[in-house]
Amino acid sequence: MADATSRIAAEINFDRQGRQSGYLRAPLSRNTSGWGIVEIPIVVVKNGSGPTILFTGGIHGDEYEGPIALSELARTLDPDKVQGRVIIMPAVNIPAVLNDTRLSPVDNRDMNRCFPGNPKGTFSEMLAHYLDAVILPMVDVSVDLHTAGHSGDSIPSTNMHHVADPAGMARTLAAAEAFGAPYNVVFGGVDEGATLTSSVERRGILSLGTELGGWGRVNIEGVRIARRGVRRIMAHLGITGDMPSDSDPKTRHMQVGDRAHYAFSPYAGTFEPCNLVGQTVRAGDPAGFLHFVEDVDRDPIEVTYKRDGILWMSAGPGRVARGDTVAVVMNDYSAKEE
Ligand code: CA
């Protein structure tokens, strides 16, 4: 078993009252700097007594709405208005954020497939281990802000897994409603065992994620929902005072069922999508057409939806590889199907 001691040093004291801003210092030996470090921004605000909430953004480096909203929260949250502790990490995977890529340029890993991590593993594994072993034991609620990055687009939404304990399920659904995205998606995912969410859930911590846009650009509505949502969920948990009264967002609970709700590209090609996220789609209708522009006589292939529903995610890049997800369809949430 790996040594459980993290190699990452925090210059802040998580138990101190008040606001602290600074960096986690992660060692990164490189050709030009044997004792080099990578600085990961962190703000901790602690006051009185109450739950600890963790906000993370930038686990994937090409997702912008979370880091924008969380940097703002980190700069502006008034410690006197807090009861409990707020840990804000707007750009967790800072090498990937600065590189504008999903994967870390340090080790070419998707950090959100490295949990629970390893303190002596690759850089991404070391970061994942720090979150899992050092941060999460302090945390009651985790809100991890994502988008679909360059790999797709998503209708702004929160998301969560099915929680086995009915009380935990109800608590998570209520937290999603408080966050107030137009949709909340209950789903199992395609490859979820090594995500931050899986680590959070293994520890019995309330876990909420988001998908607030994608396509390699900043989604205006996604930023607005993130800004509002992080404030609203703190109020919901009693960490800050009254719920902001400037809006009363309604959240529609959705779910993604079996694998037939995902459409995968059968070949490499140029993918022409037929729908925008949020649109209603029908089984048998085209999700898009795969074009082979390099092949003068070859007709395009139709990629069809296999389920009725609302389009949660669509393809991002024009060029897709065989096996890429080009559509994810969601349906209204039904507790009976759990
Ligand atoms: Ca993501």
Residues whose N, C-alpha, C, O or C-beta is under 5 A from the ligand:
A	BS01	CA	H60 H146 T147 A148
